[in-house]
C-alpha cells in the first residue's frame, strides 16, 4: 500500500520531531514546517494526504494558514486535523469550518488517539466538486 503523506505544521521542534517519529513508525511519510508561511507553501506544492496544523505559529496563525490553504484549488478539500494547546472551542468554530472531531487539544490526546484520528480522517473520501 502507498504511504500517505502527512504535513506537520508545528513550531515546537520537540513536538514536531516526536510527531515525525510517530508517523514514520506508523508507516506514514511525514514532512514538516515550523512557520505558517512555510506550511502554506509546502501544502500547496506537496499536496499532502493530511495536514496536522498547530494554531499558534510564530509568523501567522494557523487560522490564516487554514484560510490560505482552503483558498487554493487543491486545498479546498484538503484533510486537516488541528492540534492546539490554548484555543477555545468557540474561537476555533469562528475561524475554521472543520467539525470539532478534527480538533485535538494538547496535551489531552495520546499518540494512539492521534493515530486513530489520522487513520479515520484519511479513510474519508475527498469531496470532488
Long-range contacts (C-beta under 8 A, 24 or more apart in sequence): 3-27, 3-28, 3-29, 4-28, 4-29, 4-49, 4-50, 4-122, 5-29, 5-30, 5-31, 5-46, 5-48, 5-49, 5-50, 6-30, 6-31, 6-48, 6-49, 6-50, 6-51, 6-52, 6-118, 7-31, 7-32, 7-33, 7-39, 7-42, 7-43, 7-46, 7-48, 7-50, 7-51, 7-52, 8-32, 8-33, 8-52, 9-33, 9-34, 9-36, 9-38, 9-39, 9-42, 9-43, 9-51, 9-52, 9-53, 9-54, 9-57, 9-62, 9-65, 10-34, 10-52, 10-54, 10-83, 11-35, 11-54, 11-56, 11-57, 11-58, 12-54, 15-106, 19-52, 19-114, 22-111, 22-114, 22-115, 23-118, 26-115, 26-118, 28-118, 34-58, 35-59, 35-60, 36-60, 36-61, 36-62, 36-64, 36-65, 39-65, 40-65, 40-68, 40-69, 43-69, 43-72, 43-75, 43-78, 44-69, 44-72, 44-74, 44-75, 47-74, 48-78, 49-79, 49-122, 50-79, 50-80, 50-81, 50-118, 50-121, 50-122, 51-78, 51-79, 51-80, 51-81, 52-81, 52-83, 52-118, 53-80, 53-81, 53-82, 53-83, 54-82, 54-83, 54-84, 55-82, 55-83, 55-84, 55-86, 55-87, 55-92, 56-84, 56-85, 56-86, 56-87, 63-95, 63-96, 66-95, 66-96, 76-129, 77-126, 77-127, 77-128, 77-129, 79-121, 79-122, 79-124, 79-126, 81-117, 81-118, 81-121, 83-109
